Amino acid sequence: MLAISAIFEIKPEYIEEFRTLSQKHSENCLKEKGCLGFDVFQAHGAPSKFYFHERYTDQAAVDLHVTTAYFADFIEQATKMAVSKDIVVWSAL
C-alpha cells in the first residue's frame, strides 16, 4: 500500500474556491480503481492550510491517478491558488 500526503498553503482570496475544488477532486479520486481513501483536511486556526491524505493499493493505482483528466485539471487550478505545496509518497511497512 502507498500513501500520499500533500500540504497546500492557499492564497487567502482562493480559500473557498480551493475547498470546493478539493472536495470535488476527492470525490473523483475515490471512484478510481485502487484508491483506498482520499481525505481532505483544513487546519484549525490556519484556514489557508490544507492537508490531503490519500491511500492507494499500489504504484499502478498511483500511476493511474496521475494520468486522469481531473487530476491534470486539479493541478492546474491548485497551482494558481497555492503559495506552496509539499507532497510526500509513503510506503507501508
Backbone hydrogen bonds, N-H to C=O, Kabsch-Sander energy under -0.5 kcal/mol:
donor,donor_aa,acceptor,acceptor_aa,energy
2,L,56,Y,-2.4
3,A,90,W,-2.4
4,I,54,E,-2.4
5,S,88,V,-2.6
6,A,52,F,-1.9
7,I,86,D,-2.6
8,F,6,A,-0.5
8,F,50,F,-2.4
9,E,84,S,-2.5
10,I,8,F,-0.5
10,I,48,S,-3.1
11,K,81,M,-3.1
14,Y,11,K,-2.5
15,I,12,P,-1.1
18,F,14,Y,-3.0
19,R,15,I,-2.2
20,T,16,E,-2.0
21,L,17,E,-2.5
22,S,18,F,-2.9
23,Q,19,R,-2.2
24,K,20,T,-2.2
25,H,21,L,-2.3
26,S,22,S,-2.6
27,E,23,Q,-2.1
28,N,24,K,-2.2
29,C,25,H,-2.6
30,L,26,S,-2.3
31,K,28,N,-1.2
32,E,29,C,-1.9
35,C,32,E,-1.6
36,L,34,G,-0.7
36,L,55,R,-2.9
37,G,55,R,-1.3
39,D,53,H,-2.7
41,F,51,Y,-2.8
43,A,49,K,-2.6
46,A,43,A,-1.0
49,K,46,A,-2.4
50,F,8,F,-2.6
51,Y,41,F,-2.6
52,F,6,A,-3.0
53,H,39,D,-2.7
54,E,4,I,-2.7
54,E,52,F,-0.5
55,R,37,G,-2.6
56,Y,2,L,-3.1
57,T,34,G,-2.3
62,V,58,D,-1.5
63,D,59,Q,-2.9
64,L,60,A,-2.2
65,H,61,A,-2.2
66,V,62,V,-2.2
67,T,64,L,-1.3
68,T,65,H,-1.2
72,A,68,T,-1.8
73,D,69,A,-2.3
74,F,70,Y,-2.5
75,I,71,F,-2.8
76,E,72,A,-2.2
77,Q,73,D,-2.4
78,A,74,F,-3.3
79,T,75,I,-2.3
80,K,76,E,-1.1
81,M,77,Q,-1.1
82,A,78,A,-1.9
83,V,9,E,-3.8
84,S,9,E,-1.4
86,D,7,I,-2.0
88,V,5,S,-2.6
90,W,3,A,-3.9
92,A,1,M,-2.5
